[in-house]
């Protein structure tokens, strides 16, 4: 029994010392569970361990000294060092920690003398005596006692012995040490308290050297030994008590260890930040980050806030330089976000909503730091969501912070939340104006009002954002108003800022001219736009300004000057050679002059550039929700051997310097880390994909224009294969936060005219929806066609003699593509047994299905495979089979993503800008009976397709791609294939008005004027201002019923009125509209007006090129 009590009180004493419960009235328990005070614990320990009485004596003196060092309050927080008697002069002021005030030194001196009379051969006595000596402000005596203790504390960090620093999760970094990590710190056997004494001694040694010498090298050497020990320490974190409830048992059990560990690391970080290079300082940061998860947010919050700020600052500075510290960009991102997460928890626990007249500056600085980290990571739109989460958090701890709103507007736009971006911008303007009214002037109270420069920058960037986002003329007018407000506080001596504002003003003028569609002000606004852009270039030429100057010179009107536009486009390419849109514009302008060779060469160069930009995402690419993709099966694989710590791997002189200057007494403002705002936001992965697709559309348009649709027909398969290969990669990089563009879309069932009978759609069979997630390809509802229009699915029956050689040649040509494409083909075929069988039958010549024998060409199977790769198939629901795709062989050439090729139907994609808002689906009408004479064959069994995760924007883009294919087939005379392509486009996006325009053109080829007119009506019901639908509808009105008859007079009058409105507004630059208007005037006998319209149409045709620049590139960056 005596032996058990001996062990018990050893355990109780060590537990009380390790936990640092100095203030507790009952730090221990008897074997029977009765509470014991400190004095009783010491008495019972001496009683049951008479040979270790000096251990109890030393412990009692340590407990007394700890109480003397704490402020007047005796709480655990006071003992942690949260409250100090003398406030530090700044965040970097190390202060006089662990130094007793004069009024308490007498009592401590008596205890110190008592310790010195004990057996000085005991190491614990020497450690305790060193602690007392330092507390009595006797640093030399402290060092003497530490030398007498002479306990190995690890090897000094230098070029030979290196420091092992475990990194945060998913970050393998650090270097080895020359000794194994200590075993687990068991409180029962005294290893924990022994380790605490080592760390305390290293810290006291460093603090003593700080007081004795201005040279920090000796202090840093002492801290290095402590950091080495802490780097090798590993204490498992306690499991949460329940979900959402943290468990800090690992903190309370080792509280005294964490007090000294934090103090040592804090002082090491401050000195290293001033006197050592960034690479070494990062290793100390990582030791701090390894142990800080054990601590509650309120523990040493002031120190931890400063450390987090410095840590994020170091990460931001290191992002631009190669380093052995980060094996990949993903590792850097994960490490930065882990620091952000911890700092956020600290701020949430230690700051509060500001009172009137106050600002929560720590939170606002934190916001700047997070934005700086995002910018250092590349300002990626796909990484904007986590910064937005921080900004939302900041709004709960700040009151109308202009800084927070300024960043939110920019980040919302990058994340695709365009509506929220506009609302936040308006809120920023309102709050700032109110603050100026309250302060009287910008320099009256700099703490509450943004500087004039920030105000001007934010406003002209906001104005350009409003012009960039699809919208109406109200947005353009709001943008112009923002420019006017910015000019009111513009510093005219700042040439760069004045030039940027002039450029934004010019963009606003052109946007207003194009959206307002007012013929009275259009010419004036476009001329003002050009003058402002020219003035911007004179003050501060930039590639962006040259690009917009080229756009201004390329627009039809009085200022049209294609050679000058080409010159500015070349200057833009020279200034920013990696921007593919500059190359694209140059190619389109060269095509306007008829220099097809140059245009083709420029497009080929730009396409080669996009191959690098749209390559596969690395396997460990970081996602917005902070999850990294990795192979957990390799979790036990040891990390690669780490490099030595003190070897600098930076190529820049700045990067090898220290984090702070030795004279710095506070952290520089986080705003100094922010990069200058770019001329335009960097494109996201999805936007890069769209730019690359637009380039290929222009290339095919140029090919068809110069060499005919036959040559373009042979190239569309390559573009579909490219789309299928790149689309999955682009979808992976979509933002975690659902944007406005990514919200569920549906369409409202509607009709044209007053039809009471059921309305058919392009689909022939009703089916059940399989929608799940954001979008679904197989939509259950559809905009019904007016009665009388019926498109029936019939597999194509091409002439074997005429079609087989060409299709086989095309198939052979496609097989000769790059090996990468072949691998993609093999991967796409291996995704289902049905696809593998299709491929086998296409190569061996066997029949695809018994039901389709002699009806589908052999190479059709490959078309089927590619179409399914893009996302089509058949869904089986119950006993009914739902058709999803056509077995027609669609081409790729008339889609041009809202634009069309050069011919009369090229304007089919010229439509008003669409807002990708949510829509609702209604019920689908009943399908009509088969209209053609051919019977509908049975459908082949195809694999079930899972719902698609495409956004409405992507569905529209792919729908236009199929429509481009339909236009090419129509011009080649392949009517059945054209109908199949139109069907695919309608399946993807049944509210795409271009679907109905192409359907009308399809019926026009079939000489079915009634159905063609009904189709164009349907397009106008979806988009009343669609120029292509209006032009082709008027063409039908102006066409006679028979070649020998004349058009109906009422129809001519109706077409004339429609064309007059169109040419004054949205179709003012469409030559077909002017040509048809001239024809209408001729039929009415108005010859003078006919000649004027023909002359204007001729001028537009001469400089039109192969694609509309606005459709291919937009009207501004």
C-alpha positions, 0 to 999 in steps of 0.5 A: 500500500505504501508503494502504491501511494509513493507512485500515486503522489509522484503521478499527482505531482507530475500531473499538477506541474505539467498541467501548470495548475498553479492557481488551483486550490485543489490540483491533486487527489488522494488515492481515495479521490479526496481533493488536495491543496498544493501544500498538502500535495507537497506534504504527502509527497515528502511523507511517502517519498522521503528520499526525494524531498528536494524535488518537492521543495523545488516544485513548491518554489516553482509554484510560488514563483509562477504565482508571483509572476502572474498579474493581480488576478489568479486565473489560468488566463493570467498565468498563460500571459494573456494580461500583462502589467506593462503593455508592449510598445508594439506587436514586435516588442518582446518586453520583459517577460518573466521579470518580477516587479520590484515589490515582489522581488524580496519574497522571490529572493528568499525563495531563491536563497532557499533553492541555492541551499539545496543540493545543487547537483540535482538538475531540477534544482539548477533549472529552478534556480535559473528560473528564479535568477532570470525573474530577479533580473539577473541574466548572468546568474541565470546563464550560470545555473543553466551551464551547471545543469548542462543538459543536452538540448539537441544540436544547434541548427547550422549548416551541418545539423539540420532542423526537422519541421513537420509541415501542415497537413498535406505539406511535406517539408522540413529536414532531418535532425541527428537524433531520434524524436523523443518518445511520447511524453508520458506524464506518469514517468516524468518525461513530460516535466523533464521535457518542459524543463528543457524547453524552459531552459532554452527559452530562459537562455535566449531571453538572458542573451537578449538582455545581455547583448544587442547581437541576436545570434546567441539568443537565436542559437538558444532558441534553435535548440528549443525549436529542434526539440519542439520540431521532434515532438508529437502529441496527438490531439484529443478527439472532439467531445461531439460534432462541433464541440472541440476537446482541448484535453491535450492542451489542459494536460500539457498547459505548462509545456504549451506556455513555454513552447509558445513563448520560445517559438514566438520570440524565435519567430520575431528575431528570425523575421528580422535577422534570418532569411525567409526560408529559415523563418518558414521552418519556425513558422511550421513548428508553430503551426504544428502545435498551435492546433492544440491551443484554444483560440483565446490562448496567447491570442495577441502573439498568435495574431501577429504570428499568423499575420507574419506567416501569411505575409511570408507565404505571399512573398514566397509564392512568386519564387521557386522554393524547396519548401513547397513541392507544388503550388497545391501544397502552398495553397493548402498551407496558406489556407490552413493558416487563414482558417486558424487566424479566422478562429482567433479573430472570431474569439477575440474581436467583437462588432465595433461600437460607434466611431470604431473600426475592427482593424484586425479583421480588415487587415485579415481581409487584405491578407486573404486577398493578397494570398489569393492574388499570390496564388494567381488570382484564380477564379476557381479559388475565389470562393474561400476568400468570399467565405472570409469576406462574409465572415468579416461582414459580421465583425465590421460595420459597413467596411469599405475595404470589405465591400471593395474586395467583395465586388471584385471576388464576386465577379471572379466567382461568377456571382455577377448580380452580387458583384453589382449589388456590392459595388453599389453598396460600396459607392453608397457607403463611401459617399456617406462616409465622405459626407460625414467626414467632410472631405477625404483627408478629414478622417483618413481612418474611415474614408478610402483614399481618392486613388482607391476610390477612382480605381474601384469605380473605373474597374466597376464601370468596366465590370458593368460593361463586361457583364451581360446586361441592358442599357441601364447597366451601361448608364450606371457605368457611365455614372461611376466614371463621372463620380471617379473624375470628380476625385481624380488626380490629374497629375497621375497620368496612368490613373487618368489614362485608365479612367479615359479607357473605362470611359471609352468602353462605357460609351461604346457599350451604351451605344451598342446597348441603347440602340438609339440611332440618334446618339450611336454615332456620337457615342462611338466617336467619343469612345474612339477619342477617349481611347486614343487619349488614353493611349497617348497618356499611358499606352497598354495592350488593353488600350490598343485592343479596344482601339482596334475594336473601335476602328473595326466597327462599321461607321464613320470611324471605320479604319481596318488598317489602323485597327490591324496596327493597334491589334498588332501592338496589343499582341506585342505587348501581351503575347500570351493573351489569345484574344489579342491574336484572335482579334488580329486574325479576324481583322486580317480576314476583313482585308482578304489576307486569308493566309495571314489570318489562317497563320495567326489563328493557327498560332493562337490555337497552338497557344491554347493547347498549353492553356487547356491541358489536363489539370494536375492530379493534385489540383486544389479545389475551392472547398479546400479538398485535394485529390490524392491517392490515399493508397499511397499514404504510407509512402515516406516523403522524399528526403528533405533538403537542408534548411539554411540553403537558399533556393531563391533566384531573387535577392529580395526573396533571400532576405529577411521577412522584416527589417531589423528596425521594424516595430510593427507589421507593415500594412497588409495592403502593401502585399496587394498587387496593382489591379489588372487591366482586366480580370484573368480568365478562369479555366472555363473562360480559357476553354471558351476562348479556345473554342471560339478560336476553332470556330473562327478557323472553321469559318475561315476555312469554309469561306475560303475553301468551301463547306466540303473542306470544313466538313472534314474538320468538324470531327476534330473539334468535337473530339477536342471538345470532348477531351477538354470538357471534362477537365474544364468541368472539374475546375468549376467553382465550389460556390454555385454561381449565377451561371451554374444555377438550375435552368428550366424553360417555361412552356409557351406557344406562339399564336392561339393554338388549342391543339397540342404543340410538338417539339423537335423530340418525337417522344415524351420522356421522364426527366433524370435531372439531378444536380445543377442541370440535366441534358434530358429535359422533360419540357420544351418550348412547343412549336406551333401546330403544323410543324413536326420534325420526325426522327428518321436515321439518315440514308446516305447514298452509299456510292457518293457518301461512303468514300468521303466518310471513310476518308474522313474517318481515316484522316481523323485516325491520323491525329495525334496519339493523345487524341487516339488515347482519348478515343480509346478512353471514350470507347472503353467507358461502356460495352456498347461503345466498344461494340460500336467501335468494333462494328465500325472497323469490321464493317458489321451491321450496327443493329439488326433494326438499322441494317443498311440504314446507317453508314459504318462511320456513323458509329464513330459519330455516335461515340463522339456524340455520347462522349459529349453527353447524349444517349438514350434513357429508359424509363419504364416501358418507354424508350426516350430518344436523346440523340440523332444517329445523323452525322452532324458537322461543326460549322455554324455554331460560332457560339452566338455567331454564324458564318459569312453566308446569308444564314450567318446572322442566325447567331446574332442575338441580344445578349442573354442573361443566364438566369433561372428558368422554369420548365412546363409540360411537353406537348404531345408529339405529332405523327410522322410527317415524312413518308418513311416509317420510323424504325425501332430504336437500338438499345443504347446505354443509360446516361447519367445526368449531366452537370453542365451549366446553362452557359455550357449547354448553350455553347454546345447547342450552338456547336451543333447548330454550326454543324447543322448549317454546314450540312444544310449548305452541303445538301445533307438535309437529314444530317442537318435535322439531326444536328438541330435535334441535338441542339434542341435537346441541349438547350430548348430555349436557344432561339438559334435552334428555331432559326436553323429549323426555319432555314431547314424548312426553307430548303424544303420549300415549306414556307409555312413551317419556316415562318412558324419556326421564325415566329417561335424564335422571336417569341423566345427573343423578340429582338433577335436579328437573325430571326427577323431577317430570315422571317422578312426574307420569307415575307418578301419571297413570292409563292411561285417564281412567276408571282409577286410577293403579297403587298401586305407581307411586303409592308409588314417586312418593310416596317420590321426591317426599318426598325431593325436597321435603326436599332440592333441590326444597323450593321447587318448587311442582309437586313439592309439588302432586304430593306432595299428589296422591300423598297424596290417592291414598293417602288421607292427607288431612291431609298432602294439605292441608298440601302444597297450602297450601305449594304455593300459598304458593310459587306466589303469589310465584314470578314468571316465572323462578327468581332463582337460575337467572337470576342465580345465588346470589351475585356 
